[in-house]
């Protein structure tokens, strides 16, 4: 029996069947409020939204690892740069104050360009000089610190919000409620993820990306331009990270370290889904997001990431390669 495929559905069924117990003092009247089922469904919906944001940002990180075997700690800063760039064009006092949709498009372009610049100006020359992967990993940590503190200097420490879609009346959809903004975030995230999946399966560049991720040397000997593929992956990863940053800032607030705070959950989603697998990153991210939000039914919100990481540990104990990962023989 494949226990890992039954674990998450079983947890969801259990959460739907059991609501969080609420104690009532003797002699007090019951106050009508959301039932346990409604709270569980609401938390599940919130988890889907949170997971969609994690998935958007994690896919690019997974593709970079799959094609270069580089663990990029600076990926979280690409998320922050996307959110901050959109804020500059949309709501900054010294900016043009353009509509958020146009600002998001410009932020995605900026994220893609920054990702391509990092590859062309830093990691490609370092790989050409034979720099080891562990050295490149240390460099990503330094790059992360540099970009994060540049954003701190330019953006400041105060949380900010976009001008549009900040306050909205929630729609009641049966036992759950959701704002049009959050529903749009979920819908657009799913469409983008489906687009990435179709690109990987139906296009030549997608086939080349999968070939390089599977076996770089064999792909190169087959005539695939590996350097071009890696550059495309960095451009795509930067664009997706920037888009996820805008969604994250729209759902919550924009801060100078928001990408760094999301980075641990991105890594958790990638490892849970299977290292180097874009589809695994999508599935793992949704699981992490759902578990993090559903755990708040019983436990303080400060512990939501801890419970998500606990599920990661449990799944890896059962299936070390992750949900969609492949077994690899070492030695």
The 8 nearest C-alpha neighbors of each residue, nearest first, counted from 0:
[[1, 2, 3, 4, 5, 317, 6, 318],
 [0, 2, 3, 4, 5, 318, 317, 6],
 [1, 3, 5, 4, 0, 6, 317, 318],
 [4, 2, 6, 5, 1, 314, 317, 318],
 [5, 3, 2, 6, 1, 7, 8, 322],
 [4, 6, 2, 3, 8, 7, 9, 1],
 [5, 7, 3, 9, 4, 8, 2, 10],
 [6, 8, 10, 9, 5, 11, 4, 3],
 [9, 7, 11, 10, 5, 6, 12, 4],
 [8, 10, 12, 6, 7, 11, 5, 13],
 [9, 11, 13, 7, 8, 12, 14, 6],
 [10, 12, 14, 8, 13, 9, 15, 7],
 [13, 11, 15, 9, 14, 10, 16, 8],
 [12, 14, 10, 16, 11, 15, 17, 9],
 [15, 13, 11, 17, 12, 16, 39, 10],
 [16, 14, 12, 13, 36, 17, 39, 11],
 [17, 15, 13, 14, 12, 18, 36, 35],
 [18, 16, 14, 15, 13, 19, 35, 36],
 [35, 17, 19, 36, 20, 39, 14, 16],
 [20, 18, 35, 296, 297, 21, 17, 38],
 [19, 21, 18, 22, 35, 17, 297, 296],
 [20, 22, 19, 23, 18, 35, 24, 297],
 [21, 23, 20, 24, 25, 19, 29, 27],
 [24, 22, 25, 21, 27, 29, 28, 26],
 [23, 25, 27, 26, 22, 28, 29, 21],
 [26, 24, 27, 23, 28, 22, 29, 21],
 [25, 27, 24, 28, 23, 29, 22, 30],
 [28, 26, 25, 24, 29, 23, 30, 22],
 [29, 27, 30, 26, 23, 25, 24, 31],
 [28, 30, 31, 27, 23, 32, 26, 24],
 [29, 31, 28, 32, 27, 33, 23, 34],
 [32, 30, 29, 33, 34, 28, 35, 21],
 [31, 33, 30, 34, 29, 35, 37, 38],
 [32, 34, 37, 38, 35, 31, 36, 174],
 [35, 33, 37, 36, 38, 32, 18, 39],
 [18, 34, 36, 38, 37, 19, 39, 33],
 [35, 37, 39, 34, 38, 15, 18, 40],
 [38, 36, 174, 34, 40, 39, 35, 33],
 [39, 37, 41, 35, 36, 40, 42, 34],
 [38, 40, 36, 42, 37, 41, 15, 43],
 [41, 39, 43, 37, 42, 38, 36, 44],
 [40, 42, 38, 44, 175, 43, 39, 37],
 [43, 41, 45, 293, 39, 44, 40, 292],
 [42, 44, 40, 46, 41, 45, 289, 293],
 [45, 43, 47, 41, 46, 42, 40, 48],
 [46, 44, 42, 48, 43, 47, 41, 49],
 [289, 45, 47, 288, 43, 292, 49, 44],
 [46, 48, 50, 44, 45, 49, 289, 51],
 [47, 49, 45, 51, 46, 50, 185, 44],
 [50, 48, 46, 288, 52, 51, 47, 45],
 [49, 51, 288, 285, 47, 53, 284, 52],
 [50, 52, 54, 48, 49, 53, 188, 47],
 [51, 53, 55, 49, 50, 54, 243, 247],
 [52, 54, 50, 56, 51, 55, 284, 57],
 [55, 53, 281, 57, 284, 51, 56, 52],
 [56, 54, 52, 243, 53, 57, 58, 239],
 [55, 57, 240, 243, 53, 54, 58, 239],
 [56, 58, 54, 265, 60, 59, 55, 53],
 [59, 57, 61, 277, 60, 56, 280, 55],
 [236, 58, 60, 62, 61, 57, 63, 56],
 [61, 59, 57, 63, 58, 62, 236, 64],
 [60, 62, 58, 64, 275, 59, 63, 277],
 [61, 63, 65, 59, 64, 60, 277, 66],
 [64, 62, 60, 66, 61, 65, 67, 232],
 [63, 65, 68, 69, 61, 67, 62, 66],
 [64, 66, 275, 212, 62, 63, 68, 67],
 [65, 67, 212, 63, 64, 211, 68, 62],
 [66, 68, 69, 64, 65, 63, 229, 212],
 [69, 67, 64, 65, 66, 70, 63, 132],
 [68, 70, 64, 67, 71, 132, 136, 63],
 [71, 69, 64, 136, 72, 68, 139, 63],
 [70, 72, 73, 139, 74, 69, 136, 60],
 [71, 73, 139, 140, 74, 143, 70, 75],
 [74, 72, 143, 71, 76, 75, 139, 142],
 [75, 73, 77, 76, 72, 71, 60, 78],
 [76, 74, 258, 259, 78, 262, 77, 73],
 [75, 77, 79, 78, 74, 258, 73, 80],
 [78, 76, 80, 74, 75, 79, 240, 241],
 [79, 77, 244, 240, 241, 258, 75, 76],
 [80, 78, 76, 258, 82, 81, 77, 244],
 [79, 81, 77, 83, 78, 82, 84, 76],
 [241, 82, 80, 106, 84, 78, 244, 79],
 [81, 83, 245, 244, 79, 85, 80, 84],
 [82, 84, 86, 80, 85, 81, 79, 87],
 [85, 83, 87, 81, 106, 86, 82, 80],
 [84, 86, 102, 106, 82, 88, 103, 83],
 [87, 85, 83, 89, 90, 84, 88, 161],
 [88, 86, 91, 84, 85, 94, 89, 90],
 [87, 89, 96, 85, 94, 102, 86, 95],
 [90, 88, 96, 97, 86, 87, 99, 102],
 [89, 91, 96, 86, 162, 161, 87, 88],
 [92, 90, 87, 94, 93, 86, 89, 88],
 [91, 93, 94, 90, 96, 87, 95, 89],
 [94, 92, 91, 95, 87, 96, 90, 88],
 [93, 95, 91, 88, 87, 96, 92, 90],
 [94, 96, 97, 88, 89, 93, 91, 87],
 [97, 95, 89, 90, 88, 94, 91, 98],
 [96, 98, 89, 95, 88, 102, 99, 101],
 [99, 97, 100, 101, 89, 102, 96, 163],
 [98, 100, 102, 101, 89, 103, 97, 163],
 [99, 101, 103, 102, 98, 104, 97, 105],
 [102, 100, 104, 103, 99, 98, 105, 97],
 [101, 103, 99, 85, 105, 100, 88, 104],
 [104, 102, 106, 100, 101, 85, 105, 99],
 [103, 105, 101, 107, 106, 102, 108, 100],
 [104, 106, 108, 102, 103, 107, 109, 101],
 [107, 105, 103, 109, 81, 85, 84, 108],
 [108, 106, 238, 110, 104, 241, 109, 105],
 [109, 107, 105, 111, 106, 110, 112, 104],
 [110, 108, 106, 112, 107, 111, 113, 105],
 [111, 109, 237, 238, 107, 113, 241, 108],
 [112, 110, 238, 237, 234, 114, 108, 109],
 [111, 113, 115, 109, 114, 110, 116, 108],
 [114, 112, 116, 110, 115, 111, 109, 117],
 [113, 115, 237, 111, 233, 117, 234, 112],
 [116, 114, 234, 112, 118, 113, 117, 233],
 [115, 117, 113, 119, 118, 114, 120, 112],
 [118, 116, 114, 121, 120, 115, 119, 113],
 [117, 119, 122, 115, 116, 121, 123, 120],
 [120, 118, 116, 123, 117, 121, 115, 122],
 [121, 119, 117, 116, 118, 122, 123, 124],
 [122, 120, 117, 118, 123, 124, 119, 125],
 [121, 123, 125, 118, 124, 126, 119, 120],
 [122, 124, 126, 125, 119, 118, 121, 127],
 [125, 123, 127, 126, 122, 121, 128, 120],
 [124, 126, 122, 128, 127, 123, 130, 121],
 [125, 127, 129, 123, 128, 130, 124, 122],
 [126, 128, 124, 125, 129, 123, 130, 122],
 [129, 127, 125, 126, 130, 124, 123, 131],
 [128, 130, 126, 127, 131, 125, 124, 132],
 [131, 129, 126, 125, 128, 134, 132, 135],
 [132, 130, 134, 133, 129, 135, 126, 136],
 [131, 133, 135, 134, 136, 69, 130, 68],
 [132, 134, 136, 135, 131, 137, 130, 69],
 [135, 133, 137, 131, 136, 132, 138, 130],
 [136, 134, 138, 132, 133, 137, 139, 131],
 [135, 137, 133, 139, 134, 138, 70, 132],
 [136, 138, 134, 140, 135, 139, 133, 141],
 [137, 139, 135, 141, 140, 136, 142, 134],
 [140, 138, 142, 136, 72, 141, 73, 137],
 [141, 139, 143, 137, 138, 72, 142, 73],
 [140, 142, 138, 144, 143, 139, 145, 137],
 [143, 141, 139, 145, 140, 144, 73, 138],
 [142, 144, 73, 140, 141, 146, 145, 147],
 [143, 145, 147, 141, 142, 146, 148, 140],
 [146, 144, 142, 143, 148, 147, 149, 141],
 [147, 145, 149, 143, 148, 144, 142, 150],
 [148, 146, 144, 150, 149, 145, 143, 76],
 [147, 149, 151, 150, 145, 146, 152, 144],
 [148, 150, 146, 152, 151, 147, 145, 153],
 [149, 151, 153, 147, 148, 152, 154, 255],
 [152, 150, 148, 155, 154, 149, 255, 153],
 [153, 151, 149, 150, 155, 154, 148, 156],
 [154, 152, 150, 151, 155, 149, 148, 255],
 [155, 153, 151, 150, 152, 255, 156, 83],
 [156, 154, 151, 152, 157, 153, 255, 150],
 [155, 157, 255, 151, 158, 254, 154, 152],
 [156, 158, 155, 159, 254, 154, 255, 253],
 [159, 157, 254, 253, 252, 156, 160, 255],
 [158, 160, 253, 252, 157, 254, 161, 86],
 [161, 159, 252, 253, 162, 158, 248, 249],
 [160, 162, 163, 90, 86, 89, 249, 165],
 [161, 163, 90, 160, 89, 165, 164, 99],
 [164, 162, 165, 161, 99, 98, 166, 89],
 [165, 163, 166, 180, 167, 162, 161, 249],
 [164, 166, 163, 167, 161, 162, 160, 249],
 [167, 165, 164, 168, 163, 178, 180, 169],
 [168, 166, 178, 169, 165, 164, 179, 180],
 [167, 169, 178, 170, 166, 179, 177, 171],
 [170, 168, 178, 177, 176, 167, 171, 179],
 [169, 171, 177, 176, 178, 172, 168, 179],
 [170, 172, 176, 173, 175, 169, 177, 174],
 [173, 171, 175, 176, 174, 170, 177, 169],
 [172, 174, 175, 171, 176, 37, 170, 40],
 [173, 175, 37, 172, 176, 40, 171, 41],
 [176, 174, 41, 172, 173, 171, 37, 40],
 [177, 175, 171, 170, 172, 169, 178, 174],
 [178, 176, 169, 170, 181, 182, 179, 171],
 [177, 179, 169, 180, 181, 170, 168, 167],
 [180, 178, 182, 181, 183, 177, 169, 170],
 [181, 179, 183, 178, 182, 184, 164, 167],
 [180, 182, 184, 183, 178, 179, 185, 177],
 [181, 183, 179, 185, 184, 180, 186, 178],
 [184, 182, 186, 180, 181, 185, 187, 179],
 [183, 185, 181, 187, 182, 186, 188, 180],
 [184, 186, 188, 182, 183, 48, 187, 189],
 [187, 185, 183, 189, 188, 184, 182, 190],
 [186, 188, 190, 184, 189, 185, 183, 191],
 [189, 187, 191, 185, 190, 186, 51, 184],
 [188, 190, 192, 186, 187, 191, 193, 185],
 [189, 191, 187, 193, 188, 192, 194, 186],
 [192, 190, 194, 188, 193, 189, 187, 195],
 [193, 191, 195, 189, 194, 190, 188, 196],
 [194, 192, 196, 190, 191, 195, 189, 197],
 [193, 195, 191, 197, 192, 196, 198, 190],
 [194, 196, 198, 192, 193, 197, 199, 191],
 [195, 197, 193, 199, 194, 198, 192, 200],
 [198, 196, 200, 194, 199, 195, 201, 193],
 [197, 199, 195, 202, 205, 196, 201, 200],
 [205, 198, 200, 196, 197, 206, 201, 195],
 [201, 199, 197, 198, 205, 202, 196, 206],
 [200, 202, 198, 197, 199, 205, 203, 206],
 [203, 201, 205, 198, 204, 200, 206, 199],
 [204, 202, 206, 205, 207, 201, 199, 198],
 [203, 205, 207, 206, 202, 208, 228, 199],
 [199, 206, 204, 208, 202, 207, 203, 198],
 [205, 207, 203, 209, 204, 208, 199, 210],
 [206, 208, 204, 210, 205, 209, 211, 203],
 [209, 207, 205, 211, 210, 206, 204, 212],
 [208, 210, 212, 206, 207, 211, 213, 205],
 [209, 211, 207, 213, 208, 212, 218, 206],
 [212, 210, 215, 208, 214, 213, 218, 209],
 [211, 213, 66, 65, 209, 210, 214, 208],
 [212, 214, 210, 211, 209, 215, 65, 66],
 [215, 213, 211, 217, 216, 212, 218, 210],
 [214, 216, 211, 218, 217, 219, 212, 213],
 [217, 215, 219, 218, 214, 220, 211, 221],
 [216, 218, 220, 219, 214, 215, 221, 211],
 [217, 219, 221, 215, 216, 211, 220, 223],
 [220, 218, 223, 216, 221, 222, 217, 225],
 [219, 221, 217, 222, 218, 216, 223, 215],
 [222, 220, 218, 219, 223, 217, 216, 224],
 [221, 223, 219, 220, 224, 218, 225, 217],
 [222, 224, 219, 218, 225, 221, 207, 220],
 [225, 223, 227, 226, 222, 228, 219, 218],
 [224, 226, 228, 227, 223, 219, 229, 211],
 [227, 225, 229, 228, 224, 230, 123, 231],
 [228, 226, 230, 225, 224, 229, 231, 223],
 [229, 227, 225, 231, 230, 226, 208, 232],
 [228, 230, 232, 226, 231, 227, 225, 233],
 [229, 231, 227, 233, 232, 228, 115, 234],
 [232, 230, 234, 228, 229, 233, 235, 227],
 [231, 233, 235, 229, 230, 234, 236, 63],
 [234, 232, 236, 114, 230, 235, 231, 115],
 [235, 233, 111, 231, 115, 237, 114, 232],
 [236, 234, 232, 238, 233, 237, 231, 239],
 [59, 235, 237, 233, 239, 238, 234, 232],
 [236, 238, 111, 110, 114, 240, 234, 235],
 [239, 237, 111, 107, 110, 235, 241, 236],
 [238, 240, 242, 236, 241, 237, 56, 55],
 [239, 241, 56, 78, 243, 237, 238, 242],
 [81, 242, 240, 78, 244, 110, 107, 238],
 [243, 241, 239, 245, 244, 240, 107, 238],
 [242, 244, 246, 240, 56, 241, 245, 55],
 [243, 245, 78, 82, 241, 247, 242, 81],
 [244, 246, 82, 248, 242, 243, 247, 249],
 [247, 245, 249, 243, 244, 248, 250, 184],
 [248, 246, 244, 250, 249, 245, 243, 251],
 [249, 247, 252, 253, 245, 251, 246, 250],
 [248, 250, 246, 247, 251, 245, 252, 161],
 [249, 251, 247, 248, 246, 181, 252, 180],
 [252, 250, 248, 249, 247, 253, 160, 246],
 [253, 251, 248, 160, 159, 158, 254, 249],
 [252, 254, 248, 159, 158, 160, 82, 257],
 [255, 253, 158, 257, 256, 252, 159, 156],
 [254, 256, 151, 257, 150, 156, 154, 79],
 [257, 255, 259, 254, 258, 260, 147, 79],
 [258, 256, 260, 254, 259, 255, 79, 261],
 [259, 257, 75, 79, 261, 78, 76, 260],
 [258, 260, 75, 262, 256, 261, 257, 76],
 [261, 259, 257, 258, 262, 256, 263, 75],
 [260, 262, 258, 259, 264, 263, 265, 257],
 [263, 261, 265, 259, 75, 264, 260, 258],
 [264, 262, 266, 265, 261, 267, 260, 259],
 [263, 265, 267, 266, 262, 261, 268, 53],
 [266, 264, 262, 57, 268, 267, 263, 53],
 [265, 267, 269, 263, 264, 268, 270, 262],
 [268, 266, 264, 270, 265, 269, 271, 263],
 [267, 269, 284, 283, 271, 265, 266, 280],
 [270, 268, 280, 266, 272, 271, 267, 274],
 [271, 269, 273, 267, 274, 272, 268, 266],
 [272, 270, 321, 283, 268, 269, 273, 311],
 [279, 273, 271, 283, 322, 321, 280, 269],
 [272, 274, 324, 321, 270, 279, 323, 271],
 [273, 275, 270, 276, 269, 324, 272, 61],
 [274, 276, 65, 61, 64, 62, 273, 277],
 [275, 277, 279, 278, 274, 273, 280, 61],
 [278, 276, 280, 279, 58, 61, 62, 275],
 [279, 277, 281, 280, 276, 282, 323, 196],
 [272, 278, 280, 276, 323, 282, 273, 281],
 [281, 279, 269, 272, 277, 283, 278, 268],
 [282, 280, 54, 278, 284, 279, 283, 285],
 [283, 281, 279, 285, 284, 280, 272, 278],
 [282, 284, 268, 272, 286, 271, 280, 285],
 [285, 283, 268, 54, 287, 50, 281, 286],
 [284, 286, 50, 288, 282, 287, 283, 289],
 [285, 287, 283, 289, 284, 288, 290, 282],
 [288, 286, 284, 307, 290, 285, 289, 291],
 [287, 289, 50, 46, 285, 49, 291, 286],
 [46, 290, 288, 286, 292, 291, 287, 47],
 [289, 291, 293, 287, 307, 292, 288, 294],
 [292, 290, 303, 307, 288, 289, 294, 304],
 [291, 293, 46, 289, 294, 290, 295, 42],
 [292, 294, 42, 290, 295, 291, 296, 289],
 [293, 295, 296, 292, 291, 303, 290, 298],
 [296, 294, 298, 300, 297, 293, 292, 299],
 [297, 295, 294, 293, 19, 298, 39, 42],
 [298, 296, 295, 294, 19, 299, 293, 20],
 [297, 299, 295, 294, 296, 300, 302, 303],
 [300, 298, 301, 302, 295, 297, 303, 294],
 [299, 301, 295, 303, 302, 298, 294, 292],
 [300, 302, 299, 303, 304, 298, 305, 295],
 [303, 301, 305, 300, 304, 299, 306, 298],
 [304, 302, 291, 300, 306, 305, 301, 294],
 [305, 303, 307, 306, 302, 291, 308, 301],
 [304, 306, 308, 302, 307, 303, 309, 291],
 [307, 305, 309, 308, 303, 304, 291, 310],
 [308, 306, 304, 291, 310, 287, 309, 305],
 [307, 309, 311, 305, 306, 310, 304, 312],
 [310, 308, 306, 312, 311, 307, 305, 313],
 [309, 311, 313, 307, 308, 312, 314, 306],
 [312, 310, 308, 309, 314, 313, 271, 315],
 [311, 313, 309, 315, 310, 314, 316, 308],
 [314, 312, 310, 316, 315, 311, 309, 317],
 [313, 315, 317, 311, 316, 312, 318, 310],
 [316, 314, 319, 318, 312, 317, 313, 321],
 [315, 317, 313, 314, 318, 319, 312, 311],
 [316, 318, 314, 315, 319, 313, 3, 2],
 [317, 319, 315, 320, 321, 316, 314, 3],
 [318, 320, 315, 321, 316, 317, 314, 326],
 [321, 319, 324, 318, 273, 326, 325, 322],
 [322, 320, 273, 271, 272, 324, 319, 318],
 [321, 323, 272, 324, 273, 271, 279, 320],
 [324, 322, 279, 273, 272, 321, 325, 276],
 [325, 323, 273, 320, 321, 322, 274, 272],
 [326, 324, 320, 327, 323, 273, 321, 274],
 [325, 327, 320, 324, 328, 319, 321, 318],
 [328, 326, 325, 329, 320, 324, 330, 319],
 [327, 329, 330, 326, 325, 320, 319, 324],
 [328, 330, 327, 326, 320, 325, 319, 324],
 [329, 328, 327, 326, 325, 320, 319, 214]]
